[in-house]
Amino acid sequence: MAVKVSPVDMDARKNLDLRPGDTVRVWQKIEEEKGKYRLQAFEGLVLARKHGTEAGATFTVRRILSGVGVEKVFPLYSPMIDKIEILKRSRVRRAKLYYIREKVAREARRQLRRTRVLGGSMKAEEKLESATEEEVGAKSEPVASTEAKAE
Protein backbone atom coordinates (compact mmCIF):
# COMPACT_ATOMS: atom_id res chain seq x y z
CA MET A 1 0.00 0.00 0.00
CA ALA A 2 1.42 3.38 -1.05
CA VAL A 3 1.83 6.16 1.49
CA LYS A 4 0.26 9.46 0.46
CA VAL A 5 2.38 12.56 1.03
CA SER A 6 0.60 15.79 1.95
CA PRO A 7 0.88 18.58 -0.68
CA VAL A 8 0.98 21.16 2.15
CA ASP A 9 4.32 22.34 3.53
CA MET A 10 3.50 21.53 7.16
CA ASP A 11 6.56 23.25 8.66
CA ALA A 12 5.94 26.51 6.81
CA ARG A 13 2.30 26.62 7.95
CA LYS A 14 3.25 25.67 11.50
CA ASN A 15 5.81 28.48 11.69
CA LEU A 16 3.48 31.02 10.06
CA ASP A 17 3.01 33.70 12.70
CA LEU A 18 -0.70 34.30 12.13
CA ARG A 19 -2.38 36.34 14.90
CA PRO A 20 -5.74 38.00 15.52
CA GLY A 21 -5.68 41.54 14.17
CA ASP A 22 -3.62 40.63 11.11
CA THR A 23 -4.92 41.51 7.66
CA VAL A 24 -4.34 38.49 5.46
CA ARG A 25 -4.95 37.38 1.89
CA VAL A 26 -5.81 33.69 1.65
CA TRP A 27 -5.44 32.13 -1.81
CA GLN A 28 -7.99 29.33 -2.04
CA LYS A 29 -8.22 26.69 -4.77
CA ILE A 30 -11.70 26.57 -6.33
CA GLU A 31 -12.60 23.61 -8.54
CA GLU A 32 -14.11 24.83 -11.82
CA GLU A 33 -14.40 21.66 -13.85
CA LYS A 34 -13.33 18.15 -13.11
CA GLY A 35 -9.62 18.39 -12.31
CA LYS A 36 -9.31 22.12 -13.14
CA TYR A 37 -8.68 24.62 -10.38
CA ARG A 38 -8.42 28.40 -10.17
CA LEU A 39 -7.13 30.55 -7.34
CA GLN A 40 -9.44 32.95 -5.52
CA ALA A 41 -8.22 35.47 -2.96
CA PHE A 42 -10.11 36.22 0.26
CA GLU A 43 -8.65 39.24 2.02
CA GLY A 44 -9.75 40.30 5.47
CA LEU A 45 -9.12 40.65 9.19
CA VAL A 46 -8.18 37.61 11.28
CA LEU A 47 -10.70 37.45 14.13
CA ALA A 48 -9.51 34.26 15.80
CA ARG A 49 -7.07 31.42 15.67
CA LYS A 50 -8.08 28.15 17.29
CA HIS A 51 -6.33 24.92 18.27
CA GLY A 52 -2.79 26.30 18.02
CA THR A 53 -0.58 24.39 15.58
CA GLU A 54 -2.17 20.93 15.85
CA ALA A 55 -3.66 19.09 12.88
CA GLY A 56 -7.15 20.58 13.33
CA ALA A 57 -6.00 24.20 13.67
CA THR A 58 -8.28 26.86 12.13
CA PHE A 59 -8.37 30.62 11.70
CA THR A 60 -11.34 32.93 11.04
CA VAL A 61 -11.17 35.76 8.50
CA ARG A 62 -13.79 38.53 8.16
CA ARG A 63 -14.34 41.02 5.36
CA ILE A 64 -17.09 43.23 3.97
CA LEU A 65 -18.54 42.16 0.60
CA SER A 66 -21.21 44.41 -0.97
CA GLY A 67 -22.05 45.94 2.40
CA VAL A 68 -22.45 42.54 4.11
CA GLY A 69 -19.95 41.10 6.57
CA VAL A 70 -18.67 37.68 5.48
CA GLU A 71 -16.63 35.36 7.70
CA LYS A 72 -14.81 32.23 6.60
CA VAL A 73 -13.17 29.63 8.80
CA PHE A 74 -10.10 28.15 7.13
CA PRO A 75 -8.29 24.98 8.25
CA LEU A 76 -4.63 25.92 8.66
CA TYR A 77 -3.27 22.79 6.97
CA SER A 78 -5.89 22.47 4.21
CA PRO A 79 -4.51 21.41 0.81
CA MET A 80 -7.17 23.67 -0.77
CA ILE A 81 -5.30 26.74 0.52
CA ASP A 82 -2.50 27.60 -1.90
CA LYS A 83 -0.84 30.32 0.18
CA ILE A 84 -1.46 32.72 3.05
CA GLU A 85 -0.05 36.25 2.80
CA ILE A 86 0.15 38.49 5.87
CA LEU A 87 -0.41 42.03 4.56
CA LYS A 88 -0.64 44.09 7.73
CA ARG A 89 -0.05 43.46 11.41
CA SER A 90 -2.14 45.27 14.05
CA ARG A 91 -1.67 45.56 17.77
CA VAL A 92 -4.71 44.12 19.52
CA ARG A 93 -5.35 43.41 23.17
CA ARG A 94 -7.66 40.42 22.77
CA ALA A 95 -7.12 36.83 21.65
CA LYS A 96 -10.50 36.71 19.88
CA LEU A 97 -11.90 39.76 18.08
CA TYR A 98 -15.56 38.70 17.95
CA TYR A 99 -16.62 42.09 19.30
CA ILE A 100 -15.87 43.55 15.84
CA ARG A 101 -19.18 42.06 14.60
CA GLU A 102 -21.26 44.06 17.08
CA LYS A 103 -19.08 47.13 16.78
CA VAL A 104 -19.62 47.32 13.02
CA ALA A 105 -23.40 46.86 13.40
CA ARG A 106 -23.60 49.48 16.16
CA GLU A 107 -21.62 52.03 14.16
CA ALA A 108 -23.72 51.36 11.08
CA ARG A 109 -26.96 51.96 13.00
CA ARG A 110 -25.57 55.16 14.48
CA GLN A 111 -24.52 56.39 11.04
CA LEU A 112 -27.90 55.40 9.57
CA ARG A 113 -29.71 57.53 12.16
CA ARG A 114 -27.42 60.41 11.35
CA THR A 115 -28.01 60.12 7.59
CA ARG A 116 -31.80 59.91 8.03
CA VAL A 117 -31.77 63.16 9.99
CA LEU A 118 -29.56 64.85 7.43
CA GLY A 119 -31.24 63.19 4.42
CA GLY A 120 -27.96 61.65 3.22
CA SER A 121 -27.36 58.64 1.01
CA MET A 122 -27.11 54.95 1.94
CA LYS A 123 -23.50 54.76 0.73
CA ALA A 124 -22.37 56.18 4.06
CA GLU A 125 -23.29 52.88 5.77
CA GLU A 126 -21.01 50.85 3.50
CA LYS A 127 -18.10 53.28 3.97
CA LEU A 128 -18.51 53.17 7.74
CA GLU A 129 -18.50 49.35 7.91
CA SER A 130 -15.21 49.18 6.05
CA ALA A 131 -13.73 52.01 8.12
CA THR A 132 -14.71 50.37 11.41
CA GLU A 133 -13.01 47.09 10.55
CA GLU A 134 -9.92 48.96 9.42
CA GLU A 135 -9.97 50.91 12.71
CA VAL A 136 -8.68 47.78 14.44
CA GLY A 137 -5.57 48.09 12.31
CA ALA A 138 -5.02 51.76 13.16
CA LYS A 139 -1.61 51.09 14.71
CA SER A 140 -0.37 48.62 12.17
CA GLU A 141 2.76 48.13 10.21
CA PRO A 142 3.09 46.51 6.79
CA VAL A 143 4.65 43.08 6.79
CA ALA A 144 6.95 41.73 4.11
CA SER A 145 5.24 39.09 2.01
CA THR A 146 5.29 36.19 4.45
CA GLU A 147 3.59 33.25 2.87
CA ALA A 148 3.11 29.55 3.24
CA LYS A 149 3.00 27.74 -0.08
CA ALA A 150 1.63 24.33 -0.87
CA GLU A 151 4.10 22.44 -2.98
Backbone as a ProteinNet text record, in pm:
[ID]
protein_1_A
[PRIMARY]
MAVKVSPVDMDARKNLDLRPGDTVRVWQKIEEEKGKYRLQAFEGLVLARKHGTEAGATFTVRRILSGVGVEKVFPLYSPMIDKIEILKRSRVRRAKLYYIREKVAREARRQLRRTRVLGGSMKAEEKLESATEEEVGAKSEPVASTEAKAE
[TERTIARY]
84.2	0	89.2	61.6	142.3	105.3	204.1	183.1	161.9	53.5	26.1	100.3	164.9	237.8	151.1	141.7	59.9	120.3	36.5	88.1	114.1	82.5	98.2	234.1	306.1	432.4	398.4	395.5	350	436.3	567	655.7	634.2	615	593.8	463.9	358.7	230	238.2	312.7	324.7	397.8	500.6	581.2	523.4	412.7	347.9	292.8	340.7	300.8	172.5	61.2	-70.2	-140.7	-177.2	-237.8	-367.4	-456.3	-574.5	-531.8	-602.8	-568.2	-488.5	-436.5	-362.2	-459.6	-417.8	-491.6	-420.6	-494.2	-434.5	-506.5	-435.2	-494.5	-474.1	-585.2	-580.7	-613.9	-523.1	-543.6	-599.5	-726	-798.8	-817.4	-800.9	-822.2	-971	-1029	-1170.2	-1176.4	-1250.6	-1259.9	-1364.5	-1321.5	-1411.1	-1475.6	-1394.6	-1440.3	-1368.5	-1396.5	-1332.7	-1181.8	-1107.9	-962.2	-902.2	-983.9	-930.9	-960	-855.6	-868.2	-828.3	-885.3	-842.3	-819.4	-741.7	-713.4	-802.8	-859.2	-943.8	-892.1	-875	-822.4	-936.9	-917.7	-1011.2	-927.2	-946.6	-864.8	-949.1	-898.9	-974.7	-896.6	-967.6	-912.1	-922.7	-815.4	-817.7	-883.8	-998.3	-1069.5	-1020	-988.8	-950.9	-861.6	-784.1	-706.6	-732.1	-770.8	-807.8	-722.2	-700.7	-632.6	-484.7	-423.7	-278.5	-219.5	-124.8	-58.4	-86.7	-186.6	-216.8	-284.7	-314.2	-365.9	-500.5	-582.7	-715	-720.2	-607.3	-600.2	-679.1	-749.7	-828.4	-804.2	-838.5	-837.4	-956.8	-1014.4	-1134.4	-1096.6	-1145	-1116.5	-1249	-1257	-1378.8	-1349.7	-1443.2	-1434.2	-1573.5	-1581.5	-1708.7	-1719.9	-1825.8	-1854	-1990.4	-1995.9	-2121	-2201.9	-2135.8	-2204.6	-2246.7	-2208.8	-2245.3	-2117.5	-2112.4	-1994.9	-1993.6	-1881.2	-1866.6	-1748.4	-1770	-1663.5	-1641.7	-1516	-1481.4	-1385.9	-1406.3	-1316.9	-1232.7	-1101.8	-1010.5	-932.1	-922.6	-829.2	-686.1	-598.7	-462.7	-385	-405.1	-327.4	-405.4	-507.5	-588.8	-509.4	-517	-451	-522.5	-643.6	-717.5	-673.7	-587.4	-530.4	-393.3	-376.9	-250.3	-144.8	-178.1	-83.8	-159.1	-90.9	-145.5	-46	-91.6	-5.4	-48.4	44.1	15.1	46.7	-56.8	-40.5	-8.9	-77.2	-64.1	-76.3	-1.1	-5.5	-54.4	-157.8	-214	-189.8	-182	-166.6	-304.7	-341.1	-471.4	-448.9	-548.9	-535.4	-630.8	-675.8	-765.7	-717.2	-747.7	-712.1	-816.2	-941.5	-1050.4	-1117.5	-1135.2	-1190.3	-1336.9	-1414.6	-1555.8	-1636.9	-1589.3	-1662.2	-1669.8	-1586.3	-1587.2	-1723.6	-1786	-1917.5	-2019.8	-2029.3	-2126.3	-2086.3	-1956.7	-1908.3	-1944.8	-1929.2	-1962.4	-2112	-2194.5	-2340.2	-2384.1	-2325.3	-2360.4	-2323.6	-2203.9	-2161.7	-2247.8	-2288.4	-2372.3	-2509.2	-2566.4	-2696	-2685.5	-2577.9	-2557.5	-2544.8	-2469.9	-2451.9	-2582.9	-2661.9	-2790.3	-2884.7	-2887.2	-2971	-2926.1	-2797	-2741.6	-2777.8	-2771.4	-2801.3	-2950.7	-3035.5	-3180	-3215.5	-3151.2	-3176.8	-3128.9	-3013.1	-2956	-3008.3	-3074.3	-3124.1	-3013.9	-2911.3	-2795.7	-2824.7	-2722.1	-2735.8	-2705.9	-2735.7	-2711.3	-2566.2	-2489.1	-2350	-2266.5	-2311.1	-2236.6	-2226.1	-2328.9	-2328.8	-2218	-2203.6	-2101.1	-1961.4	-1940.5	-1810.3	-1775.4	-1875.1	-1850.6	-1814.2	-1880.9	-1850.3	-1705.9	-1659.9	-1520.6	-1425.1	-1458.7	-1372.7	-1362.9	-1472.1	-1471.3	-1382.9	-1388	-1301.1	-1155.2	-1129.8	-992.1	-942	-1034.4	-996.8	-917.3	-942.5	-868.3	-721.5	-694.9	-556.8	-499.9	-548.1	-502.4	-352.4	-304.1	-161.3	-100	-89.1	-37.4	81.4	161.3	275.9	269.4	308.9	309	411.3	378.4	465.1	515.2	640.3	694.7	617	605.7	523.7	567	505.4	529.1	420.8	460.7	358.8	396.9	293.3	311.3	258.7	341	299.6	281.5	180.5	163.4	248.8	323.6	410.4	366.5
-117.8	0	124.8	216.8	338.3	440.3	511.7	615.6	747.4	816.9	946.2	1056	1143.3	1256	1380.5	1457.7	1578.9	1683.9	1752.5	1857.7	1989	1993.6	2115.6	2111.9	2221.9	2234.1	2257.7	2149	2153.2	2245.3	2242.2	2324.8	2473.4	2509.6	2651.1	2701.9	2621.1	2662.5	2665.5	2571.3	2566.8	2689.8	2733.9	2848.5	2981.8	2978.7	3102.3	3174.6	3294.4	3370	3445.4	3375	3430.3	3462.2	3590.4	3633.6	3709.4	3714.4	3799.8	3944.5	4016	4154.4	4168.5	4057.9	4062.7	4076.8	4148.6	4151.3	4054.7	3954.2	3848.6	3834.1	3776.5	3737.9	3587.7	3513.8	3368.6	3329.1	3259.4	3212.5	3071.9	3058.2	2932.9	2871.6	2739.4	2669.1	2639.5	2681.5	2657.4	2565.4	2455	2360.8	2409.6	2436.1	2483	2364.5	2286.7	2166.2	2049.1	1932.4	1815.2	1821.8	1835.7	1838.6	1974.7	2078.3	2211.9	2303.6	2373.2	2462.3	2604.2	2700.5	2839.7	2890.4	2996.7	3054.6	3175.3	3182.6	3295.4	3351.5	3481.7	3546.6	3589.9	3573	3622.2	3703.4	3834.4	3924.4	3982.4	3975.5	4030.4	4027.3	4055.8	4065.5	3930.2	3885.7	3761.2	3791	3725.5	3744.7	3649.5	3525.6	3425.8	3320	3258.9	3142.1	3037.9	2918.5	2815.5	2690.8	2621.6	2492.4	2499.4	2616.2	2629.9	2583.5	2488.1	2438.8	2291.1	2235.7	2093.4	2070.5	1946.2	1909.1	1973.8	1999.8	2057.9	2207.9	2275.5	2419.8	2497	2602.4	2685.6	2832.8	2917.6	3061.5	3121.9	3227.7	3292.8	3426.9	3451.9	3576.3	3644.7	3776.9	3853.4	3967.2	3988.1	4102.4	4148.8	4267.3	4323.4	4303.4	4236.5	4216.2	4275.8	4375	4440.7	4487.9	4541.3	4593.9	4489.3	4363.2	4254.5	4192.7	4172.6	4110.4	3961.3	3910.3	3768.5	3714.1	3601	3535.7	3396.3	3358.3	3223.3	3164	3036.4	2963.2	2871.8	2892.2	2814.8	2716.6	2590	2498.2	2539.5	2545	2592.5	2503.6	2372.9	2279.1	2224.6	2295	2247.2	2248.9	2141.2	2141.2	2230.9	2277.1	2366.6	2511.7	2539.6	2673.8	2671.8	2755.6	2760.3	2834	2955.3	3032	3131	3174.8	3272.2	3386.9	3507.9	3625.2	3715.3	3754.2	3849.1	3987.7	4071	4202.5	4310.2	4303.3	4408.7	4345.4	4397	4346.1	4457.3	4428.1	4526.8	4485	4583	4555.7	4547.9	4430.7	4412.2	4360.3	4379.8	4340.9	4229	4156.1	4042.4	3924.2	3803.2	3683.2	3653.3	3691.1	3671.1	3805.9	3843.6	3975.8	3968.1	3886	3869.6	3996.2	4085.3	4209	4299.1	4274.8	4355.2	4343.5	4226.3	4206.2	4306.2	4314.2	4405.6	4550.8	4575.9	4712.6	4768.3	4688.7	4731.5	4758.5	4669.2	4686.1	4811	4832.6	4947.9	5077.8	5083.1	5202.9	5227.6	5121.3	5135.5	5192.7	5143.2	5195.7	5342.6	5377.9	5516.2	5606.2	5561.9	5639.5	5649.3	5541.3	5540.1	5643.6	5651.6	5752.8	5892.4	5911.3	6041.1	6078.3	5982.2	6011.8	6035.4	5967.8	5991.5	6133.1	6180.9	6316.1	6418.1	6392.7	6484.9	6462.9	6348.8	6319.1	6275.3	6208.2	6164.6	6037.1	5984.4	5864.2	5738.9	5622.2	5495	5449.7	5514.6	5476.4	5499.3	5587.8	5617.6	5494.8	5408.3	5287.5	5191.9	5174.3	5084.6	5138	5268.8	5327.9	5310.6	5325.6	5316.8	5175.5	5074.3	4935.5	4901.9	4944.3	4918.3	4994.5	5117.6	5200.5	5144.1	5089.3	5036.9	4914	4826.2	4709	4748.6	4851.3	4896	4971.3	5018.6	5090.9	5002.2	4871.8	4778.2	4782	4803.3	4808.8	4949.6	5037.6	5175.9	5185.4	5108.7	5109	4983.3	4981.4	4861.7	4895.9	4793.6	4812.8	4709.8	4746.9	4651	4541.3	4422.6	4307.7	4262.7	4225.5	4172.9	4047.9	4019.2	3908.6	3776.9	3745.1	3618.9	3524.4	3413.9	3325.3	3181	3098.9	2955	2896.9	2826.8	2773.7	2623.1	2576	2432.6	2389.7	2285.3	2243.8	2111.1
0	0	0	-90.7	-104.9	2.7	49.4	149.4	75.5	108.6	45.9	120.8	44.9	103.1	88.8	195.4	194.6	101.6	18.6	-67.6	6.6	135.2	214.8	285.1	281.3	353.3	500.5	576.9	716	802.8	782.8	865.9	840.6	713.8	681.4	741.8	735.7	794.5	946.9	1004.1	1149.8	1201.6	1127.6	1169.4	1123.5	1050.7	1006	1128.1	1151.7	1270.4	1240.9	1244.9	1213.2	1344.5	1364	1490.2	1465.1	1564.5	1551.8	1532.9	1446.2	1416.9	1288.4	1236.9	1111	994.3	891.8	766.3	673.8	627.1	546	412.6	317.1	188.9	177.2	174.2	165.5	22	-44.4	-181.3	-174.6	-214.5	-203.6	-341.3	-350.5	-477.2	-491.1	-603.6	-632.5	-753.7	-741.8	-853.6	-952.9	-1075.1	-1181.9	-1252	-1318.3	-1385.2	-1320	-1368.9	-1310.7	-1332.6	-1223.9	-1231.5	-1260.6	-1285.5	-1314	-1196	-1151.7	-1037.6	-1075.6	-1006	-1017.2	-876.3	-864.4	-733.9	-710.2	-590.2	-552.5	-420.8	-415.9	-295.8	-204.9	-75.4	25.9	122.9	120.9	201.8	313.3	435.6	546.6	676.6	784.1	918.7	989.1	1050.7	1127.6	1261.8	1286.2	1412.7	1519.9	1480.6	1580.3	1519.3	1605.8	1567.4	1674.6	1632.5	1729.5	1713	1819.9	1826.8	1792.3	1812.8	1801.6	1670.5	1678	1557.8	1534.8	1603.5	1584.9	1450.2	1420.3	1288.1	1256.3	1355.7	1333.2	1352.2	1343.5	1367.3	1261.5	1303.8	1212.6	1243.6	1146.9	1169.9	1097.8	1156.3	1104.2	1044.2	920.4	849.8	818	841.3	816	720	627.5	536.5	499.5	440.5	396.6	246.4	202.3	59.9	28.5	-56	-97.1	23.2	122.8	239.5	341.3	320.3	411.5	465.5	596	657.1	628.8	580.7	548.5	627.8	695.4	770.4	714.5	703.7	660.4	761.4	791.2	880	792.1	795.5	713.1	799.3	758.1	825.2	790.1	887.5	866.2	769.5	777.5	696.9	577.4	532.3	421.2	290.2	211.6	80.7	-20.7	12.1	-77	-60.3	36.1	51.7	-14.3	-116.9	-189.9	-109.1	-62.7	17.8	105.5	210.5	304.8	311.5	276	280	394.8	479.8	586.9	532.2	516.3	455.9	558.2	673	772.8	910.4	1004.9	1141	1233.2	1313.1	1404.8	1548.5	1634.4	1777.1	1839.3	1887.3	1951.9	2093.4	2177	2316.6	2354.3	2255.4	2277.2	2194.5	2240.7	2165	2058.5	2084	1988.3	1965.3	1840.4	1807.6	1764.8	1832.1	1795.1	1816.8	1902.8	1929.5	1806.7	1707.3	1584.4	1515.3	1522.8	1459.8	1514.2	1647	1708.2	1689.2	1692.7	1678.5	1541.3	1437.7	1302.1	1290.7	1347.2	1340.4	1417.1	1533.5	1616.2	1545.9	1488.2	1415.7	1292.8	1227	1107.5	1145.1	1255.2	1299.6	1338.3	1407.4	1448.2	1325.3	1226.5	1104	1026.5	1027.3	956.9	1017.7	1150.2	1216.2	1176.1	1170.9	1135	991.2	899.5	758.9	738.3	815.9	803.3	844.6	951.2	999.2	895.7	839.3	742.8	601.4	576	442	348.2	401.7	322.4	244.5	182.8	101.2	183.6	127.3	194	177.5	94.2	72.9	198.7	284.4	406.4	495.7	495.4	577.1	532.1	402.5	350.4	381.5	367.6	397.2	544.2	630.8	773.7	815.6	756.3	791.5	758.3	643	604.9	696.3	727.7	811.7	952.8	1006	1141.5	1151.3	1051.9	1055.3	1038.4	960.4	941.9	1065.4	1149.2	1270.5	1364.7	1360.2	1443.7	1406.1	1277.7	1231.1	1228.8	1316.3	1316.4	1344.1	1439.9	1471.1	1412.3	1282.6	1217.4	1130.3	1107	1020.8	909.2	788.7	679.3	704.4	659.1	678.5	542.8	537.1	411.3	375	249.8	201	263.4	377.7	445.4	396.9	341.8	287	308.2	316.7	323.9	195.2	122.1	-8	0.8	-70.7	-87.3	-205.6	-188.7	-298.2	-352.4
[MASK]
+++++++++++++++++++++++++++++++++++++++++++++++++++++++++++++++++++++++++++++++++++++++++++++++++++++++++++++++++++++++++++++++++++++++++++++++++++++++

